[in-house]
């Protein structure tokens, strides 16, 4: 049986009578960057706090490297490094002095070489002796990451780590995360409201809407990823019965006056075109595009809004 850095089973959390998370189940693989996406209030930060053992679940289990965090949260916590919201540093201490302080605070014997190596990993070796008050926001976030790495954890939690960073800072931060996962085999769980940034950073993402995981998607850019395909034709009235007859409507997203919009694999595009043309339906244009993270995010949040409105009316 494979032991994952993080495995969550049927996790729920209720706070003051309000359900925040419901029946969350997922696993995060070693060496991957796993994203949590969702609108404000979806429950992402609560999930981070549960994984970090800052609060406890109402029901369900969290396993960190196979350790049941509910039963042995002290041992589980040793495998976790976290930045939840803004990292707190001492502005009048240097980057190096801050890490020495946090080592002592966590009852670790400070090791000069280890601290300098961590600063090198996050790209702050040249700033080790500079006071934190002179740092840019991006540098402070990297120092926060260094703090999370001090005890050499397997699992790193980053809640909105690129908030306020400029494009250069985000690119550098992204490179450091890839170094950690690909070169050091660390596992990173990250949340952000910057969807295009998450698309570039993550290996997989989970969409959390109204406290539930609605979908888990791979970010791999491979040929077997479905694309949004728009086919302009002469008659949708003739095309629709044909599609029903040949059972090709399951991937039909939308029907316009003279357009059919599908979600198709690359090899399915030519099959669809052959079906239409073979039955004398004139095809005037074909456009395809990769389904973006934003497309998926908007689709899931719209579905949730419609579902909520329907339930509200039913009650």
C-alpha positions as CSV (number, residue, x, y, z in Angstrom):
1,X,0.0,0.0,0.0
2,X,1.4,3.4,-1.0
3,X,1.8,5.9,1.9
4,X,1.1,9.4,0.6
5,X,2.4,12.6,2.3
6,X,-1.3,13.5,2.8
7,X,-4.4,11.4,2.8
8,X,-7.8,12.8,3.8
9,X,-10.8,10.6,4.4
10,X,-14.4,11.8,4.8
11,X,-13.4,15.0,6.5
12,X,-16.0,17.5,7.8
13,X,-15.8,20.6,9.9
14,X,-18.6,22.4,11.6
15,X,-18.0,25.7,13.4
16,X,-20.6,27.3,15.7
17,X,-23.3,25.2,14.1
18,X,-22.3,26.1,10.5
19,X,-21.0,23.4,8.2
20,X,-17.7,24.6,6.6
21,X,-16.4,21.4,5.0
22,X,-18.4,18.3,4.1
23,X,-17.0,14.8,3.4
24,X,-13.6,15.9,1.9
25,X,-11.6,12.9,0.6
26,X,-8.4,13.3,-1.4
27,X,-4.8,12.2,-1.5
28,X,-1.7,14.2,-2.4
29,X,1.3,12.3,-4.0
30,X,4.9,12.7,-3.1
31,X,6.8,15.2,-5.1
32,X,3.8,17.1,-6.6
33,X,2.4,20.6,-6.2
34,X,-1.2,20.3,-5.4
35,X,-3.5,23.3,-5.6
36,X,-6.7,24.2,-3.7
37,X,-9.0,26.5,-5.6
38,X,-12.3,28.0,-4.7
39,X,-14.2,31.2,-4.2
40,X,-13.9,33.2,-1.0
41,X,-15.6,31.4,1.9
42,X,-15.3,28.0,0.2
43,X,-13.4,26.5,3.1
44,X,-9.8,26.5,1.7
45,X,-8.2,28.2,4.8
46,X,-10.2,26.0,7.2
47,X,-8.8,22.9,5.3
48,X,-5.3,24.2,5.6
49,X,-5.7,24.8,9.3
50,X,-7.1,21.2,9.7
51,X,-4.1,19.7,7.8
52,X,-1.7,21.8,9.9
53,X,-3.3,20.5,13.1
54,X,-4.3,24.1,14.2
55,X,-7.9,23.0,14.6
56,X,-9.5,19.5,14.7
57,X,-12.1,18.0,12.5
58,X,-15.7,17.3,13.4
59,X,-15.5,14.0,11.7
60,X,-13.1,12.1,9.4
61,X,-9.4,11.4,9.3
62,X,-6.2,13.1,8.2
63,X,-3.0,11.0,7.6
64,X,0.4,12.6,7.3
65,X,2.9,10.1,5.9
66,X,0.6,7.4,7.2
67,X,0.3,8.9,10.7
68,X,-3.2,9.5,11.9
69,X,-3.0,13.2,12.8
70,X,-6.2,13.0,14.9
71,X,-4.6,10.4,17.2
72,X,-0.9,11.6,17.1
73,X,-0.9,15.3,16.1
74,X,2.5,16.1,17.6
75,X,4.3,13.4,15.6
76,X,2.3,14.3,12.4
77,X,3.1,18.0,12.8
78,X,6.9,17.2,12.6
79,X,6.3,16.3,8.9
80,X,4.6,19.6,8.1
81,X,5.9,23.1,7.3
82,X,3.3,25.8,6.7
83,X,2.8,29.4,5.7
84,X,-0.8,30.2,6.5
85,X,-1.7,33.8,5.5
86,X,1.2,36.3,6.1
87,X,4.5,35.0,7.5
88,X,5.5,36.9,10.7
89,X,9.1,38.0,10.9
90,X,11.2,40.3,13.1
91,X,11.9,43.3,10.9
92,X,15.0,44.5,12.8
93,X,16.7,41.1,12.7
94,X,18.5,39.7,9.6
95,X,17.1,36.8,7.6
96,X,19.7,34.5,9.2
97,X,18.9,35.8,12.7
98,X,15.2,35.2,12.1
99,X,15.8,31.6,11.2
100,X,18.1,31.1,14.2
101,X,15.3,32.5,16.4
102,X,12.7,30.2,14.9
103,X,14.9,27.2,15.3
104,X,15.3,27.9,19.0
105,X,11.5,28.6,19.3
106,X,10.8,25.2,17.9
107,X,13.3,23.6,20.3
108,X,15.8,22.8,17.5
109,X,19.5,23.4,17.9
110,X,20.4,26.1,15.2
111,X,22.8,24.7,12.6
112,X,24.6,27.5,10.7
113,X,25.3,25.4,7.6
114,X,21.7,24.1,7.4
115,X,20.3,27.6,7.8
116,X,22.6,29.0,5.1
117,X,21.7,26.1,2.8
118,X,17.9,26.7,3.2
119,X,18.5,30.4,2.4
120,X,20.3,29.3,-0.7
121,X,17.4,27.0,-1.7
122,X,14.9,29.9,-1.5
123,X,17.3,32.3,-3.3
124,X,18.2,34.5,-0.3
125,X,21.8,33.6,0.3
126,X,22.9,37.1,-0.8
127,X,20.4,38.6,1.6
128,X,21.3,36.4,4.6
129,X,22.8,39.3,6.6
130,X,20.3,42.0,5.6
131,X,17.6,43.1,7.9
132,X,14.1,41.9,7.0
133,X,12.7,45.5,7.2
134,X,14.6,46.1,3.9
135,X,13.0,43.1,2.1
136,X,10.4,43.3,-0.7
137,X,7.2,41.3,-0.2
138,X,8.5,38.5,-2.5
139,X,11.6,38.2,-0.4
140,X,9.6,38.1,2.8
141,X,7.4,35.3,1.4
142,X,10.6,33.4,0.4
143,X,11.9,33.8,4.0
144,X,8.6,32.5,5.2
145,X,9.1,29.5,3.0
146,X,12.6,29.1,4.5
147,X,11.1,29.2,8.0
148,X,8.6,26.4,6.9
149,X,11.6,24.3,5.7
150,X,13.7,24.6,8.9
151,X,12.8,21.2,10.3
152,X,13.1,19.5,6.9
153,X,9.3,18.6,6.5
154,X,8.0,16.4,3.7
155,X,4.8,18.3,3.3
156,X,4.7,22.1,2.8
157,X,1.4,24.1,3.1
158,X,1.3,27.5,1.4
159,X,-1.9,29.6,1.8
160,X,-2.0,32.5,-0.7
161,X,1.8,32.8,-0.8
162,X,2.0,35.0,-3.9
163,X,-0.3,37.7,-2.6
164,X,1.0,41.1,-3.5
165,X,4.0,39.8,-5.5
166,X,5.0,41.4,-8.8
167,X,5.4,39.1,-11.9
168,X,9.2,38.7,-11.3
169,X,8.7,37.7,-7.7
170,X,6.0,35.2,-8.7
171,X,8.2,33.7,-11.4
172,X,11.1,33.3,-8.9
173,X,8.8,31.8,-6.3
174,X,7.4,29.4,-8.8
175,X,10.9,28.3,-9.7
176,X,11.7,27.6,-6.0
177,X,8.6,25.5,-5.6
178,X,9.5,23.4,-8.6
179,X,13.0,23.0,-7.3
180,X,11.7,21.7,-3.9
181,X,9.3,19.2,-5.5
182,X,11.5,18.0,-8.4
183,X,14.9,18.1,-6.9
184,X,14.2,17.5,-3.2
185,X,11.0,15.4,-3.6
186,X,9.0,17.6,-1.2
187,X,5.3,17.8,-1.5
188,X,3.6,21.2,-1.7
189,X,-0.1,22.1,-1.2
190,X,-0.9,25.7,-2.3
191,X,-3.9,27.9,-2.5
192,X,-4.2,31.1,-4.6
193,X,-6.9,33.2,-6.2
194,X,-4.6,33.7,-9.2
195,X,-5.8,31.0,-11.6
196,X,-3.3,31.5,-14.4
197,X,-0.5,31.3,-11.8
198,X,-1.9,28.1,-10.4
199,X,-2.1,26.6,-13.9
200,X,1.6,27.2,-14.3
201,X,2.6,26.0,-10.8
202,X,0.4,23.0,-10.0
203,X,0.5,19.3,-11.1
204,X,-3.1,18.9,-10.0
205,X,-5.8,21.1,-8.5
206,X,-8.9,20.4,-6.4
207,X,-11.9,22.7,-6.8
208,X,-13.6,23.4,-3.5
209,X,-17.1,25.0,-3.7
210,X,-19.4,25.4,-0.7
211,X,-17.2,23.2,1.4
212,X,-17.1,20.2,-1.0
213,X,-14.5,19.0,-3.4
214,X,-16.3,19.3,-6.8
215,X,-13.5,18.1,-9.0
216,X,-9.8,17.2,-9.1
217,X,-8.0,18.0,-12.3
218,X,-4.6,17.3,-13.8
219,X,-2.7,20.3,-15.2
220,X,-0.7,18.1,-17.6
221,X,-0.6,19.6,-21.1
222,X,-1.0,16.3,-23.0
223,X,-2.8,15.2,-26.2
224,X,-5.4,13.4,-24.1
225,X,-6.6,16.6,-22.5
226,X,-10.1,17.6,-23.7
227,X,-10.4,20.8,-25.7
228,X,-13.3,23.2,-26.2
229,X,-14.2,22.8,-29.9
230,X,-16.6,25.1,-31.7
231,X,-17.9,23.9,-35.1
232,X,-19.8,26.3,-37.3
233,X,-22.3,24.5,-39.6
234,X,-25.2,25.3,-41.9
235,X,-27.9,23.7,-39.8
236,X,-28.1,22.8,-36.1
237,X,-31.7,21.6,-36.7
238,X,-30.4,18.8,-38.9
239,X,-27.3,18.1,-36.8
240,X,-28.9,17.6,-33.4
241,X,-31.0,14.5,-34.4
242,X,-27.9,13.1,-36.0
243,X,-25.9,13.5,-32.8
244,X,-28.6,11.9,-30.7
245,X,-28.9,9.0,-33.1
246,X,-25.2,8.3,-32.9
247,X,-25.0,9.0,-29.2
248,X,-22.6,12.0,-29.5
249,X,-24.4,14.5,-27.3
250,X,-22.7,13.7,-24.0
251,X,-19.8,16.0,-24.8
252,X,-22.0,18.7,-26.3
253,X,-21.6,21.9,-24.2
254,X,-23.7,24.4,-26.0
255,X,-25.8,24.9,-29.2
256,X,-25.9,28.3,-30.8
257,X,-27.9,29.4,-34.0
258,X,-25.2,28.0,-36.3
259,X,-22.6,26.6,-33.9
260,X,-22.1,23.4,-31.9
261,X,-19.6,23.6,-28.9
262,X,-18.1,20.3,-27.7
263,X,-15.6,19.1,-25.2
264,X,-13.5,16.7,-27.2
265,X,-10.2,14.8,-27.2
266,X,-8.0,15.6,-30.2
267,X,-8.7,12.3,-32.0
268,X,-12.5,12.9,-31.4
269,X,-12.4,16.1,-33.4
270,X,-11.8,14.4,-36.7
271,X,-14.4,11.7,-35.9
272,X,-17.0,14.4,-35.2
273,X,-16.2,16.3,-38.4
274,X,-16.4,13.1,-40.5
275,X,-19.9,12.3,-39.0
276,X,-21.2,15.7,-39.9
277,X,-19.7,15.9,-43.4
278,X,-20.6,12.3,-44.2
279,X,-24.3,13.2,-43.6
280,X,-24.2,16.3,-45.8
281,X,-24.0,18.9,-43.1
282,X,-21.7,21.7,-44.3
283,X,-18.9,22.7,-42.0
284,X,-17.7,26.3,-42.4
285,X,-15.2,26.7,-39.6
286,X,-13.6,24.8,-36.7
287,X,-12.0,26.4,-33.6
288,X,-10.4,24.6,-30.6
289,X,-8.9,25.8,-27.4
290,X,-7.5,24.2,-24.3
291,X,-10.1,24.2,-21.4
292,X,-8.4,26.7,-19.0
293,X,-8.5,26.6,-15.3
294,X,-10.6,29.7,-15.3
295,X,-13.2,28.0,-17.7
296,X,-13.4,25.1,-15.3
297,X,-13.6,27.3,-12.2
298,X,-16.4,29.4,-13.6
299,X,-18.3,26.4,-14.8
300,X,-18.2,24.7,-11.3
301,X,-19.1,27.9,-9.4
302,X,-22.0,28.6,-11.8
303,X,-23.2,25.0,-11.3
304,X,-23.1,25.5,-7.6
305,X,-25.0,28.8,-7.7
306,X,-27.7,27.2,-9.9
307,X,-27.9,24.2,-7.6
308,X,-28.2,26.4,-4.5
309,X,-30.9,28.5,-6.1
310,X,-32.9,25.4,-7.1
311,X,-32.7,24.0,-3.5
312,X,-33.7,27.3,-2.1
313,X,-36.8,27.4,-4.3
314,X,-37.6,23.8,-3.4
315,X,-37.6,24.7,0.3
